[in-house]
Amino acid sequence: MMTKNNIGKLRSVLCFTVITLLAGCGTNKPSPTEMTAATAYKMVDENATTETQALLANLYEIRQQHMLFGHQDTLAYGVNWEGEEGRSDIKDVTGSYPALYGWEVGGLGINEPVNLDKVNFKDMQRWIKEIYQRGGVSTISWHMYDPVSGKNSWSQEPSVQRLIPGGDHHEKFKQYLDTFVAFNKQLTVTNEAGKEVTVPIIFRPWHEHTGEWFWWGKGHTAEADYIAMWRFTVDYLKAQGVHNLIYAYSPDRGRISLDNYAADYLYGYPGDEYVDVLGIDTYKDMGRDPNITVAEQKDGFRQTLEYTVELANSKHKLAAVSEGGWDGLTDENYWTDRILDVVKSNDKTRQIAYLMVWRNANKAREKRDHFYAPYPGHVSADNFKLFHKDDFTLFEDQLPLMYK
Ligand code: BMA
């Protein structure tokens, strides 16, 4: 079994299993030199940068043996601190940063200097570059303000049809996307070889669309229009020269039935050419649910993971828990008993490449308990140390090189 110590030896731009697979594919097999991650995994962006291809290839290679742990906004603030460079609640508890860092760009488009949770965009860009230089991975979601009504992402207006090609606000939509293009273009660093690199990002637009809480969600838009918006977003970004993105699809499990998983999950699916990662946002499986027993909830979580992995594998995509957790978590053994135990259930569940929990809101500023990860003194802090040490989980201190 691969351990955290020898995993680095196994990393390479191309996964051995993919080479083996392709070798068995008959007449059309590409020669090794033709095989980049973009072709081996049919990346959405066939012109993805080599570092972006390497990131996806390495995530494929790591999965099954390991899972990256992620946390939203971890460098920006924690439950009991804000604005302290180098700090993170995850690092406070375990000594390491998470392997994956979630960022949110809601506020781009309306020319705000800070995002919807008061994270300064300039700081965010600097952190994303520093994360890359340390070897960590960043993922970005976008609670886009509604370009039609000007309201926030929870606006519920039927705006999608007006934003897609042919819509009366299509030009405005392009302007919003342009703000992301500009933000993204500034994520460049010079690597050791003197080469300018745009930091690879797992981009997760239009998330939780199976729910009805965002203006792009079910009920406020026709499925075909949602798909058109997703496809336009991808095509437009590529046409603007954006080639550092891995595209993650992330419906919300709260509106997906285990009895009808594939159909519910694929509502609004934009197609295999438009998605690299099949993610699932799940607070339902990971949060507090007073209506069922813990055993029932864990069983549901296991099925969620299995179904997501099955779908991902059938499409040759990566599977991930793109977002989730328990708001204000109170279970002291949560990390090993409720998360690790389920993720390590079997060969399918172990294929989840990464799992990210949501943010630890600053208590003083937001005047409420709203957190998903432990912090020093939290009841689950000791258990989280075990989670960090477990061979299956990867934090930044245990990550192999992800961009080579
Ligand atoms: C939600 C909450 C909100 C936040 C939003 C976007 O889940 O955390 O407070 O504004 O995500 O980050």
Residues whose N, C-alpha, C, O or C-beta is under 5 A from the ligand:
A	BS01	BMA	E104 L116 D117
